[in-house]
Amino acid sequence: MTDGFAVIYYSGKNSIANKATLRFYADRWTLTYTDYFTAETVEVIWKLDQIHPARVLAGVTLFKYGEFPHQSIEYSNDILNVKIRAHYPTVEFDKTDMFIETMNWKRISIVIATVAAFVVCSYLYFIPFLAVQVVQNMPASYDEELGEYVFEQMAEKLEIDSFETVLVNEYAEKINFNTEYPIQIHVVKDATVNAFALPGGHIVVFEGILSKMQHKEELAALLAHEVSHVNHRHSIKAIAKSLSSYLFLSIITSDVNGITSVIVSNADMFNSLTYSRSLEEEADTEGLKVLYDNKIDQRGFIYLFETLQKESDDGIGAIELISTHPLTEDRIAKAKEASAKQKNYQDRQDLGETWDKIKSRLSFQ
């Protein structure tokens, strides 16, 4: 056995860098470190025949072990490399450092420029794309757990009107949103003209937007739109894309706990997410279908858009719902086109009864 050498150890199960001690034996290497979560001492054994050839770049040596996802160690210690070469002739090293030493400055500049271009492209395109794909492949139960946790954090800062919340949920129960998620709506006592959806089914609606509505179908349109964001996991995709650079290591290693930790620590972003044009149009399209399937007048979307446009045109300011859900001419035109073709809508008196209660409550305050 040799004396211990300090290295950084990665288990392959998460992105945590563990300070470890490496020791050599005739037929194996051992790595000893303290587990980050349990604080217990852990010893890992590496058999010589499963150690991959080392990669040496700019003085940093990297060894991988076993099958994917690989365990690995890295260190900057030339003496350690000398000892490994002396004791283990079967352990291979690549020629990376030698290659760099023989390169001229022109070649080095080309390599640096190529690497820089790759990093920029990865940062702008590949990593955000990968973040969305990772979220897309997570089970639906993950959305519910995350949404519950995020809402609990938000609820401490929101003044929920319990009576209006009951009424709006009573209204929503009369609509089949065709969703697998448990929809829970919360009305906030705030004049902000806004509403937003969290992963897994929590929807927050501000009194400000309810007070501006004049038709019962407007609320149906708003809720159908937000539930569509929930169904297509738009909020978690948008925030994962926005935070992709922070999530990089967790995404590469599929470390769900690491992804969750970053998202939860940025929970306040959920109420100010800006959706892309394609996501907004997808939510509109599905929302219009929800109204059609429930025989609700699709003009509810037109009424809603007109209400929001009027608020903006009146100089009230960049109201939240338009700043986070951009109101484009295409969205308005598609709503008008769909409603013009609708023939199956009815005057939903059951919705009207609850809608009257909601407006009465708002005017009473």
C-alpha positions as CSV (number, residue, x, y, z in Angstrom):
1,M,0.0,0.0,0.0
2,T,1.2,3.5,-0.8
3,D,0.6,6.7,1.2
4,G,-2.6,8.6,0.4
5,F,-2.9,11.2,-2.3
6,A,-5.5,14.0,-2.4
7,V,-7.8,13.9,-5.4
8,I,-11.3,15.0,-6.4
9,Y,-13.8,12.1,-6.8
10,Y,-17.1,12.1,-8.7
11,S,-19.5,9.2,-8.1
12,G,-21.3,9.4,-11.4
13,K,-24.6,9.6,-9.6
14,N,-24.6,13.3,-9.1
15,S,-22.4,16.4,-9.8
16,I,-20.9,16.7,-6.3
17,A,-17.1,17.0,-6.2
18,N,-15.9,15.0,-3.2
19,K,-12.4,15.6,-1.7
20,A,-11.0,12.1,-1.5
21,T,-7.8,10.2,-0.6
22,L,-6.4,7.8,-3.2
23,R,-4.3,4.8,-2.1
24,F,-2.6,2.1,-4.3
25,Y,-2.6,-1.7,-3.7
26,A,-1.2,-4.4,-5.9
27,D,-4.5,-5.3,-7.5
28,R,-6.7,-2.3,-6.8
29,W,-7.0,1.4,-5.9
30,T,-9.1,2.7,-3.0
31,L,-10.8,6.1,-2.6
32,T,-11.9,7.3,0.8
33,Y,-14.2,10.3,1.2
34,T,-16.9,11.8,3.4
35,D,-20.5,11.5,2.0
36,Y,-22.0,15.0,1.4
37,F,-25.5,14.0,2.5
38,T,-24.8,11.5,5.4
39,A,-21.4,12.7,6.6
40,E,-20.3,9.1,6.7
41,T,-16.9,7.9,5.6
42,V,-17.2,5.9,2.3
43,E,-14.5,3.7,0.7
44,V,-14.7,2.9,-3.0
45,I,-12.7,0.2,-4.7
46,W,-11.4,0.4,-8.2
47,K,-10.2,-2.8,-9.9
48,L,-7.2,-2.2,-12.2
49,D,-8.7,-3.8,-15.2
50,Q,-11.7,-1.4,-15.2
51,I,-9.7,1.8,-15.0
52,H,-9.9,3.7,-18.3
53,P,-6.8,5.3,-19.8
54,A,-6.0,8.7,-18.2
55,R,-6.5,11.9,-20.0
56,V,-4.0,14.6,-19.2
57,L,-4.7,18.2,-20.2
58,A,-2.9,21.3,-19.1
59,G,-1.5,19.5,-16.0
60,V,-4.9,18.1,-14.9
61,T,-5.2,14.3,-14.9
62,L,-8.6,12.6,-15.3
63,F,-9.2,8.9,-14.7
64,K,-12.6,7.3,-15.3
65,Y,-13.7,3.9,-14.0
66,G,-16.3,1.3,-14.9
67,E,-19.3,1.5,-17.1
68,F,-21.4,4.6,-17.8
69,P,-22.3,6.7,-15.8
70,H,-18.6,6.6,-15.0
71,Q,-17.0,7.2,-11.6
72,S,-14.0,9.5,-12.1
73,I,-11.1,11.3,-10.3
74,E,-9.1,14.3,-11.2
75,Y,-6.0,15.9,-9.8
76,S,-3.0,18.2,-10.5
77,N,0.0,16.3,-9.2
78,D,2.9,15.4,-11.4
79,I,4.5,13.3,-8.7
80,L,1.4,11.1,-8.5
81,N,1.6,10.5,-12.2
82,V,5.2,9.4,-11.9
83,K,4.3,6.9,-9.1
84,I,1.3,5.5,-11.1
85,R,3.5,5.0,-14.2
86,A,6.2,3.3,-12.0
87,H,3.8,0.9,-10.1
88,Y,1.2,0.2,-12.8
89,P,2.6,-0.3,-16.3
90,T,-0.8,-1.5,-17.5
91,V,-2.4,1.8,-16.6
92,E,-2.4,4.0,-19.7
93,F,-2.0,7.7,-20.3
94,D,-3.0,9.5,-23.4
95,K,-0.8,11.9,-25.4
96,T,-2.8,15.1,-24.9
97,D,-0.1,17.0,-23.1
98,M,2.6,15.9,-25.6
99,F,0.2,17.0,-28.4
100,I,-0.1,20.5,-26.9
101,E,3.6,20.8,-26.4
102,T,4.3,20.1,-30.1
103,M,1.7,22.5,-31.4
104,N,2.7,25.9,-32.8
105,W,0.9,29.1,-31.8
106,K,-1.2,29.1,-35.0
107,R,-2.6,25.7,-34.3
108,I,-3.2,26.6,-30.6
109,S,-5.1,29.7,-31.8
110,I,-7.3,27.6,-34.1
111,V,-8.0,25.1,-31.2
112,I,-8.9,27.9,-28.8
113,A,-11.2,29.6,-31.4
114,T,-12.9,26.3,-32.1
115,V,-13.4,25.5,-28.4
116,A,-14.7,29.1,-27.8
117,A,-17.2,28.8,-30.6
118,F,-18.3,25.4,-29.3
119,V,-18.8,26.9,-25.8
120,V,-20.8,29.8,-27.1
121,C,-23.0,27.6,-29.3
122,S,-23.5,25.2,-26.4
123,Y,-24.4,28.1,-24.0
124,L,-26.9,29.7,-26.4
125,Y,-28.5,26.7,-28.1
126,F,-27.5,23.2,-26.9
127,I,-27.7,23.6,-23.2
128,P,-31.2,25.3,-23.2
129,F,-32.4,22.7,-25.7
130,L,-31.1,19.9,-23.4
131,A,-32.7,21.5,-20.4
132,V,-36.1,21.4,-22.0
133,Q,-35.6,17.8,-23.1
134,V,-34.6,16.7,-19.6
135,V,-37.7,18.4,-18.1
136,Q,-39.9,16.9,-20.9
137,N,-38.8,13.4,-19.9
138,M,-39.5,13.8,-16.2
139,P,-42.7,12.1,-14.9
140,A,-45.8,14.2,-14.3
141,S,-45.6,13.6,-10.6
142,Y,-42.4,15.6,-10.5
143,D,-44.4,18.7,-11.7
144,E,-47.0,18.2,-8.9
145,E,-44.3,17.9,-6.2
146,L,-42.3,20.9,-7.5
147,G,-45.4,23.0,-7.9
148,E,-46.6,22.2,-4.4
149,Y,-43.3,23.2,-2.9
150,V,-43.0,26.4,-5.0
151,F,-46.6,27.5,-4.1
152,E,-46.0,26.9,-0.4
153,Q,-43.0,29.4,-0.6
154,M,-45.1,31.9,-2.6
155,A,-48.2,31.6,-0.4
156,E,-46.2,33.3,2.5
157,K,-46.0,36.5,0.4
158,L,-49.5,36.4,-1.2
159,E,-52.8,37.6,0.4
160,I,-55.2,34.9,-0.6
161,D,-58.9,35.8,-0.6
162,S,-60.4,32.5,0.6
163,F,-64.0,33.4,-0.4
164,E,-63.2,34.4,-3.9
165,T,-60.9,31.4,-4.2
166,V,-63.8,29.1,-3.4
167,L,-66.0,30.8,-6.0
168,V,-63.5,30.7,-8.8
169,N,-62.8,27.0,-8.1
170,E,-66.6,26.4,-8.1
171,Y,-66.7,28.1,-11.5
172,A,-63.7,26.0,-12.8
173,E,-65.3,22.7,-11.6
174,K,-68.1,23.3,-14.2
175,I,-65.5,23.1,-17.0
176,N,-63.8,19.9,-18.2
177,F,-60.2,21.0,-18.9
178,N,-59.2,17.5,-20.0
179,T,-56.1,17.5,-17.7
180,E,-54.4,14.8,-15.6
181,Y,-53.3,17.5,-13.1
182,P,-55.3,18.5,-10.0
183,I,-56.2,22.1,-10.8
184,Q,-56.2,24.4,-7.8
185,I,-56.9,28.1,-8.3
186,H,-56.0,30.8,-5.8
187,V,-57.3,34.4,-6.0
188,V,-54.9,37.0,-4.6
189,K,-56.1,40.3,-3.2
190,D,-54.0,42.5,-5.5
191,A,-54.9,45.1,-8.2
192,T,-52.2,43.7,-10.5
193,V,-53.7,42.6,-13.8
194,N,-52.2,39.1,-14.0
195,A,-52.5,35.4,-13.7
196,F,-49.9,32.6,-13.9
197,A,-49.7,28.9,-13.7
198,L,-47.2,26.8,-11.7
199,P,-46.1,23.2,-12.6
200,G,-48.6,20.5,-11.5
201,G,-51.8,22.5,-11.3
202,H,-51.6,25.5,-9.1
203,I,-53.0,28.6,-10.8
204,V,-52.8,32.1,-9.3
205,V,-55.3,34.8,-10.4
206,F,-55.1,38.4,-9.2
207,E,-58.2,40.4,-8.3
208,G,-57.0,43.0,-10.7
209,I,-57.8,41.0,-13.8
210,L,-61.1,39.6,-12.5
211,S,-62.3,43.2,-11.8
212,K,-61.6,44.2,-15.4
213,M,-63.6,41.3,-17.0
214,Q,-67.1,42.0,-18.2
215,H,-68.2,38.6,-19.6
216,K,-68.4,35.2,-17.9
217,E,-66.6,33.6,-20.9
218,E,-63.5,35.7,-20.3
219,L,-62.8,33.9,-17.1
220,A,-63.3,30.5,-18.9
221,A,-60.8,31.7,-21.5
222,L,-58.2,32.8,-19.0
223,L,-58.4,29.5,-17.0
224,A,-58.4,27.4,-20.1
225,H,-55.3,29.2,-21.3
226,E,-53.5,28.8,-17.9
227,V,-54.5,25.1,-17.6
228,S,-53.0,24.6,-21.1
229,H,-49.7,26.0,-19.8
230,V,-49.9,23.4,-17.0
231,N,-50.8,20.5,-19.4
232,H,-47.9,21.3,-21.7
233,R,-45.5,21.9,-18.8
234,H,-44.7,25.4,-20.2
235,S,-43.7,27.1,-17.0
236,I,-41.1,24.5,-15.9
237,K,-39.7,24.3,-19.5
238,A,-39.4,28.1,-19.6
239,I,-37.7,28.4,-16.3
240,A,-35.4,25.4,-17.1
241,K,-34.4,27.1,-20.3
242,S,-33.9,30.4,-18.6
243,L,-31.7,28.8,-15.9
244,S,-30.0,26.3,-18.1
245,S,-26.5,27.7,-17.5
246,Y,-26.9,27.2,-13.8
247,L,-28.4,23.8,-14.3
248,F,-25.6,22.6,-16.7
249,L,-23.9,20.0,-14.5
250,S,-27.2,18.7,-13.1
251,I,-28.7,18.4,-16.6
252,I,-25.6,16.6,-18.0
253,T,-25.6,14.1,-15.1
254,S,-29.4,13.9,-14.9
255,D,-29.2,15.0,-11.3
256,V,-32.9,15.6,-10.5
257,N,-32.2,16.8,-7.0
258,G,-29.7,19.4,-8.4
259,I,-32.3,20.6,-10.9
260,T,-35.0,20.9,-8.3
261,S,-32.7,22.8,-5.9
262,V,-31.8,25.4,-8.6
263,I,-35.5,25.8,-9.7
264,V,-36.8,26.1,-6.1
265,S,-34.2,28.7,-5.2
266,N,-35.5,30.8,-8.1
267,A,-39.2,30.2,-7.4
268,D,-40.0,33.9,-7.7
269,M,-39.4,33.7,-11.4
270,F,-42.6,31.7,-12.0
271,N,-44.9,34.7,-11.6
272,S,-42.9,36.8,-14.1
273,L,-42.0,34.2,-16.8
274,T,-42.2,35.4,-20.4
275,Y,-43.4,32.7,-22.7
276,S,-42.3,32.4,-26.2
277,R,-44.7,33.2,-29.1
278,S,-45.0,29.5,-29.9
279,L,-45.9,28.5,-26.3
280,E,-48.5,31.2,-26.1
281,E,-50.1,30.2,-29.4
282,E,-50.1,26.5,-28.2
283,A,-51.9,27.5,-25.0
284,D,-54.4,29.6,-27.0
285,T,-55.1,26.8,-29.4
286,E,-55.7,24.3,-26.6
287,G,-57.7,26.8,-24.6
288,L,-60.0,27.5,-27.6
289,K,-60.5,23.7,-27.9
290,V,-61.4,23.5,-24.2
291,L,-64.1,26.2,-24.7
292,Y,-65.4,24.4,-27.8
293,D,-65.6,21.0,-26.1
294,N,-67.5,22.6,-23.2
295,K,-69.8,24.5,-25.5
296,I,-68.6,27.8,-24.2
297,D,-68.5,30.8,-26.5
298,Q,-65.0,31.1,-27.8
299,R,-65.5,34.9,-28.0
300,G,-64.3,34.7,-24.4
301,F,-60.8,34.9,-25.8
302,I,-61.6,37.9,-27.9
303,Y,-63.3,39.6,-24.9
304,L,-60.2,38.8,-22.7
305,F,-57.8,40.1,-25.3
306,E,-59.8,43.3,-25.8
307,T,-59.9,43.9,-22.0
308,L,-56.1,43.5,-21.8
309,Q,-55.5,45.7,-24.9
310,K,-57.8,48.4,-23.5
311,E,-55.9,48.5,-20.2
312,S,-52.6,48.9,-22.1
313,D,-54.0,51.5,-24.5
314,D,-55.4,53.6,-21.6
315,G,-51.9,54.2,-20.5
316,I,-52.3,52.3,-17.2
317,G,-48.8,50.9,-17.9
318,A,-47.2,47.7,-19.0
319,I,-49.7,45.4,-17.3
320,E,-48.2,42.1,-16.1
321,L,-50.3,39.7,-18.2
322,I,-49.3,41.4,-21.5
323,S,-45.6,41.8,-20.4
324,T,-45.4,38.1,-19.5
325,H,-47.9,36.7,-22.1
326,P,-47.2,38.9,-25.2
327,L,-50.5,39.8,-26.9
328,T,-49.7,39.6,-30.6
329,E,-51.9,40.4,-33.6
330,D,-51.7,36.7,-34.6
331,R,-53.1,35.5,-31.3
332,I,-56.1,37.9,-31.6
333,A,-56.7,37.0,-35.3
334,K,-56.7,33.3,-34.6
335,A,-59.2,33.7,-31.7
336,K,-61.5,35.7,-34.0
337,E,-61.2,33.1,-36.8
338,A,-62.0,30.2,-34.4
339,S,-65.0,32.0,-32.8
340,A,-66.4,33.0,-36.1
341,K,-66.6,29.3,-37.1
342,Q,-68.0,28.0,-33.8
343,K,-71.7,26.9,-34.0
344,N,-72.0,24.7,-30.9
345,Y,-71.8,27.3,-28.1
346,Q,-74.6,27.7,-25.5
347,D,-75.4,30.3,-22.9
348,R,-73.9,28.5,-20.0
349,Q,-76.2,29.7,-17.2
350,D,-74.4,27.5,-14.7
351,L,-71.2,29.5,-15.3
352,G,-73.3,32.7,-15.2
353,E,-74.6,32.0,-11.8
354,T,-71.2,31.6,-10.2
355,W,-69.8,34.5,-12.3
356,D,-72.4,36.8,-10.9
357,K,-71.3,35.8,-7.4
358,I,-67.7,36.5,-8.2
359,K,-68.5,40.0,-9.6
360,S,-70.8,40.7,-6.7
361,R,-68.0,39.9,-4.3
362,L,-65.5,42.1,-6.1
363,S,-67.9,45.1,-6.2
364,F,-68.8,44.6,-2.5
365,Q,-65.2,45.1,-1.5
